[in-house]
Amino acid sequence: MTDFIENNTNFDPRADVLLALPKSSLLVAILLCTYNGARFLAEKLDSLEAQMHQNWVLVASDDGSSDATVDILLQYQAKWPQGKMTIRKGPQNGFCQNFLSLACDSNIKADYYAFCDQDDVWLPEKLTVALQTIIANQNIYVPFVYCGRTTYVTEQLKPCGISPLFVFPPSFRNALVQSIAGGNTMVFNLAAKLLIEKAGPLNVPSHDWWIYQLISGAEGDVFYDPVPYLLYRQHDGALVGGNNSFSAKMERVKMLWQRRFQDWNSQNITALKEVKHLLAKNHQEILKLFETLRGATVKDRFRLMEICGLYRQTRRGTLSLFLAILFKKA
């Protein structure tokens, strides 16, 4: 991965001095995607304005909203300093492609980057903690992604739970079969941005799961923070995200048996094969074994799973993975 960064002519020469700069001088590009999000958008933008780390710019990509979303963006753009917010049209091909269109845009230049949803609330220290963590742990030539837990809240911001505490280390063996954190918690460095650009906006089911797979597959660093710095609204009927209700869990089981997760795995495998040259050699082998086991006999499936070393972050999750593999639903 270091060779890729050093040989990439787009690599920002400022990277060599980033660690010596005061944290307050580091520029963060916040990548916001919107679609009919007028109901909670102002509250979200207020939480960005209240960040302890103030050196940020916002790039908002709207995917064709028919409500007042764009009007609200324009209002905040007018009241904020010139250049603080840029508004653009999204690709209108779903939330994942909207986020990837921003992450893959080489014209968006900053020291660090943060994905941003339209309806959650960032605690004031969110960016500060993320930057402190990255700077304390990163090698500037190695892709680094900070992510973490979230506090679940109702639409009225009343606490209603917390995302699971994952204790096993992030890795490619885990990323192949599980996404551990929402994109709204992710902050990443310049090396990660360049890797994402190199991969391009591929057809994957979720941008956050994809980033976890890509960065870990290239032997980048993924840091999972056990302390939440984000209030994550739980909407009725939400299936992708943190909804932790019994009905949502049952719906996910239904999706498993309807092969939805199997389809997502197929999309991810196809995308990873397209960027296989960016992955570490050992992770290329793990990817190949994972693809093989999905079509193997029952006996060979479990043997190959053991060789791959695949795991999820909870015992229940690993059990569901075994069952999915047993019945060819993974």
N, C-alpha and C positions, 0 to 999 in steps of 0.2 A: 504494500500500500504506500509506503514511503516513496518508492520509485515512481509510482503514479503521480504523487503530488509534486515531486521534484522535477519530473519531466513534463508536467502540464504547464504550458505557456500562460494559461489563465490564472495561475496561482498568484495570489496577491502578495507582493513583496513586503507589505506591512506586517505579514504574519510573524516574521522574525523578531519584531519588536513588541508584539502584542503583550507579552507577559511582563514587559518592563513598564507598560503604560499604567497610569492610575485607573482603577476600575471605572470611575465615573466618566472617563473619556472614551470608553469602549462603546461603539455604536452597535445597537441591536436593531435589526430589521424584523418587525413583527408582521407576520404573513396572515392576514385575516381573510377568510372566505365567508361570503354572505349569500343568503337566498331566502327572501321573505322573512327576514329576521327582525322586523321593525319593533315587535313587542318588547324585546329585551335588549336591543342593540345599544340604546343610550346608556343604560346601566353598565353594559360591558365597556363602552368607550370611556365612561367615567372611571372605571377601575384601572384602565390603562393610564389615564391622566394622573391617577393617584399613586403610581409606582414610585418607590424610593429611588430606583435607577431611572433617571430622566432622559438619558441620551439614547433615544430610540426614534425610529421613524415607522410609520404604519403604511403598509401596502395593502389596500382593500380590493379584493377581486369579487365583483358581484356577478352571480350566475343568472341574471335575467329576472330579478325580483319584480313582482307586480304590486307590492305594497309600498310603504313609505321608507323602505330600507335605504335606497339611494339618497332620498331627501335628507334623512338623518345623517348619513355620511357627509353630504355636502355641507350641512349645518356645522358639523364639528370641524370639517376642513376649513371653513371660513373663520371660525373663532380661534383655531389653533395657529401657531406661527407658520409662515409660508414654508412649504416643503416638508412639514411634519406628516402629512397624509397624502398619499397618492391613491386615486380611485381608478380602477380599470374594469373592463368587461372580461368576465370569465369565459371559459370554453363551452359552458352550458352542456357538460357531459357528465354531471354528477359531482358530488362533493370531493371525491378522491382525486379526480382529474383536475379539479379547480385548485386544490392544494398543491398538487404536483406541478401544475403550470407555474406556480410561484416559486416553488423550491428549485425547479429546473431552469429558471430564468437567470441567465448569466449577467443580465443588466442590473439586477438587484444586488447591490454591493454593500456589505457591512462587515463588522468584525464577528458578529454572532447573529443567529437567526432563531425566531420563535414562531411556532404555529399558534394560531389563535382562532377559537370558535366564536360564534356570534352571540351566544346566549348564556355563557357562564360568567363568573366574576373572579378576577384575579385578586388575591390578597396583596397588599402593598409591597411586601418583601419578595414576591415571586421571582422577578427578574434578578434582583440582587443575590438571592440565595443560589439561583441557577448559575450565574456568572462566577460567584465565589467558588462553587463546586467545580465547575469546568476548569477554571484557572488553576486551582489547587491540584488537579489530577491530570490535566491534559498534557500530551506531547503535541505541539502545534501541527506536526506533520501527520498525525494520526486522527482519523475521524472520531469525534466524540459527541455523544448524544446524552443529554440530561433528561430524565423523565421521572415520574413519580406517582404517588397516590393522590386521590382527590377526596374531598368531603362532599358527600351526596346531600343535596338540598332539594326542597320542593320548588315549585315555580315561584313561590313567595319567599324563597331563600331560608326556609326553616330547615335545620339539620334533620336528615332522615337516614343517616348511615355514613359509612366510609368504605372506600374501595378496599379489596383484600390486601393484606400485608404479605407480599411475596418475599420469601427468604432465600430461595435458591439463586445462585448467580445467573445473571443474564448471559445468554450464549446462543450461538447459531442452532445448537441442538434443541434448545427451548423455542427459539424464534420460529423454527419450521412448523411447529404445532400449536403455538400460542402467541397472542399479542399481550404484552404485560402492562402497557400504559397507553392512555389516550394521547392523541396528537396534541391536544390542548395543553399538555404538561411539557411538551418537548421543546428544548432549547439546544441548538447544535452549533458546532464551530465551523470555521471556514473550510477545513479539510473535509468535513462531512458534506457541506454544501457542494463542493466540487465533485465529490463522489456521486451525489444524487444527480447533479447535472450530467455527469458522464453516463449514468444509467439511462437517463431520459424518462419521460412520462409514460411508463409502460402500463398495460392493462392489468391492474391489480385491484382486489376488492376493497382495500383500505390503505390509506397513505401511512398511517402510524404503524400498522403491522409490517408494511413493506419497508419502512425506514429501519425498523428493528432488524428485519431479516438482512437487508443490504449492509448495514453498518457492522453487524456482528459477523456476517459472512465474509466481509473484507478484513476481519480481525481488527475492527475499530473498537472503541470502548463505549459501553452503555452503562450509565449510572442510574440506578433506580433509588429514588429518595423515599424513605418510609414516612416522611413527614409531608402532609398535604399542604399545598399553598394555593389551592384553587377550589372554588365552590362550583360544583358540577350539577346543574339543574337536571332533574329527572322528570321527563315528560311522559305522559300517559302513552303506553304502547311502544315506547322506545325499545328497540331490539339491538341496535348497535350502540355501544357505549356502556354506561355503568349501571343501568337499571337492574336493581337487585331484588325486585319483588318476586314472589312465588310464581305468579302468572308469567312473568318474563322468563324465568328459569325454565318453566314448562314449555314455553314457546321455543326456547333454544333447543330443548330436547327434541321437539317436533321438527325443527329445522335440521337437526342432525340426521334423523331418520328419513327426511325428505332429500337428503344428499346435498343440502345447501353448503355445509362445511366442506364436503368432498369437492364440490365445484370450486370453492374458494381456494382450497389447497392446489387444485389443478391449475388455476390461474397463477398462483404464486410460483409454482414449479416452472411453468412456462416462462414467466418473467425472469426468474433466477437463471434459467438456462440461457436466456438471451444475453445476460451479463456475466456469464460464467467466468469470463476472463478477468473480472474484477474481484472474484472470490479467491480466498486462500485455497491452496491445493487440497488440504485435508477437508475443507468444507465443500469443495467440489465433489469429493468422494462421498461425503455424507448425503449430499443432495442426490447423487446418483443412486445410492442405496435406498433412500426414502422413496424415490420414484419407482424403484424395482419392487420394494415390499408391498406397495399399494396394489400391484397386480399379481402378487405371488400366492402360492397355496397357503392355507392356514398355518401349517407347520413352519414353512419358510418365512411367513410374515413375522411371526414372533421372534424367530431367530435373527432376522434382519433388523428388527426393532431393537433388540438387545445390542447388536453390533453397532447400530447407529447411535445408541445412547440417548434416544429421544426422551424428553420428560416435560411434564407440565409443572406448574408451581404449587399444586396442592395434591394430596393423595386422591381426593375425589376426581380432580382433573385428570390425573394420570390413569385412574381406573376408567374414566370415560374414554380416554384415548385408546386404552387396550380394547375396550368394547367396540369402539369405532373401527379399529384395525381388524378385529375378529370378524365383524360383519361387513367389511369392505365399505365403510362409511367415511373413512378418513381420506 
